[in-house]
């Protein structure tokens, strides 16, 4: 991506606060970060963990719903 140096501070580029360069004509070119390489095994592992967590959350939701029903029944009977 290129832009005019007037809209950006050249000192920030020189101080490496902004990852960019200025050409002889004063155009600023921003450097893009390299994409993070992720292996299929890492993706599969993350998916497996997410699926396990989803199962835990579903179990907890069912347990909470069961306890909520029980508590509502007890409250109704006591009144």
The 8 nearest C-alpha neighbors of each residue, nearest first, counted from 0:
[[1, 28, 29, 2, 30, 27, 31, 19],
 [2, 0, 28, 27, 26, 29, 3, 4],
 [3, 1, 27, 26, 4, 28, 0, 6],
 [2, 4, 26, 5, 27, 6, 25, 1],
 [3, 5, 7, 6, 25, 27, 26, 2],
 [6, 4, 3, 7, 8, 25, 9, 2],
 [5, 7, 4, 3, 8, 2, 9, 27],
 [8, 6, 4, 5, 9, 3, 11, 27],
 [7, 9, 10, 11, 12, 4, 6, 5],
 [8, 10, 12, 11, 13, 7, 4, 21],
 [9, 11, 13, 12, 8, 14, 15, 16],
 [12, 10, 16, 14, 9, 8, 13, 17],
 [11, 13, 15, 17, 9, 10, 14, 16],
 [12, 14, 10, 15, 11, 9, 16, 17],
 [13, 15, 11, 12, 16, 10, 17, 9],
 [16, 14, 12, 17, 13, 18, 11, 19],
 [17, 15, 11, 14, 12, 18, 13, 10],
 [16, 18, 12, 15, 19, 11, 14, 29],
 [17, 19, 30, 15, 29, 12, 16, 20],
 [20, 18, 29, 30, 28, 17, 12, 27],
 [19, 21, 28, 27, 22, 29, 12, 18],
 [22, 20, 27, 26, 25, 28, 23, 19],
 [21, 23, 25, 24, 26, 20, 27, 28],
 [24, 22, 25, 21, 26, 27, 20, 4],
 [25, 23, 22, 26, 21, 27, 3, 4],
 [26, 24, 22, 23, 4, 21, 3, 27],
 [27, 25, 3, 21, 22, 2, 24, 4],
 [26, 28, 21, 2, 1, 20, 4, 3],
 [29, 27, 1, 20, 19, 0, 21, 30],
 [30, 28, 19, 0, 18, 31, 27, 1],
 [29, 31, 19, 18, 28, 32, 20, 0],
 [32, 30, 33, 29, 18, 0, 34, 19],
 [33, 31, 34, 30, 35, 18, 29, 19],
 [32, 34, 35, 31, 36, 30, 18, 37],
 [35, 33, 32, 36, 31, 37, 30, 38],
 [34, 36, 37, 33, 32, 38, 31, 41],
 [35, 37, 34, 38, 33, 39, 41, 42],
 [38, 36, 35, 41, 39, 42, 40, 34],
 [37, 39, 41, 40, 42, 36, 43, 44],
 [38, 40, 42, 41, 43, 37, 44, 45],
 [39, 41, 43, 38, 42, 44, 37, 45],
 [42, 40, 44, 38, 43, 39, 45, 37],
 [41, 43, 39, 45, 44, 40, 46, 38],
 [42, 44, 40, 46, 41, 45, 39, 47],
 [45, 43, 41, 47, 46, 42, 40, 48],
 [46, 44, 42, 48, 47, 43, 41, 49],
 [45, 47, 49, 43, 44, 48, 42, 50],
 [46, 48, 44, 50, 45, 49, 43, 51],
 [47, 49, 51, 45, 50, 46, 52, 44],
 [50, 48, 46, 52, 51, 47, 53, 45],
 [49, 51, 53, 47, 52, 48, 46, 54],
 [52, 50, 48, 54, 53, 49, 47, 55],
 [51, 53, 55, 49, 54, 50, 48, 56],
 [52, 54, 50, 56, 51, 55, 49, 57],
 [55, 53, 57, 51, 52, 56, 58, 50],
 [54, 56, 52, 58, 53, 57, 59, 51],
 [55, 57, 59, 53, 58, 54, 60, 52],
 [56, 58, 60, 54, 59, 55, 53, 61],
 [59, 57, 55, 61, 56, 60, 62, 54],
 [58, 60, 62, 56, 61, 57, 63, 55],
 [59, 61, 57, 63, 62, 58, 64, 56],
 [62, 60, 64, 58, 59, 63, 65, 57],
 [63, 61, 59, 65, 60, 64, 66, 58],
 [62, 64, 60, 66, 65, 61, 67, 59],
 [63, 65, 67, 61, 62, 66, 60, 68],
 [66, 64, 62, 68, 67, 63, 61, 69],
 [65, 67, 69, 63, 68, 64, 70, 62],
 [66, 68, 64, 70, 65, 69, 63, 71],
 [69, 67, 71, 65, 66, 70, 64, 72],
 [70, 68, 66, 72, 67, 71, 73, 65],
 [71, 69, 73, 67, 72, 68, 66, 74],
 [70, 72, 74, 68, 69, 73, 67, 75],
 [73, 71, 75, 69, 70, 74, 76, 68],
 [72, 74, 70, 76, 75, 71, 77, 69],
 [75, 73, 71, 77, 72, 76, 70, 78],
 [76, 74, 72, 73, 78, 77, 71, 70],
 [77, 75, 73, 74, 78, 72, 71, 70],
 [76, 78, 74, 75, 73, 72, 71, 70],
 [77, 75, 76, 74, 73, 72, 71, 70]]
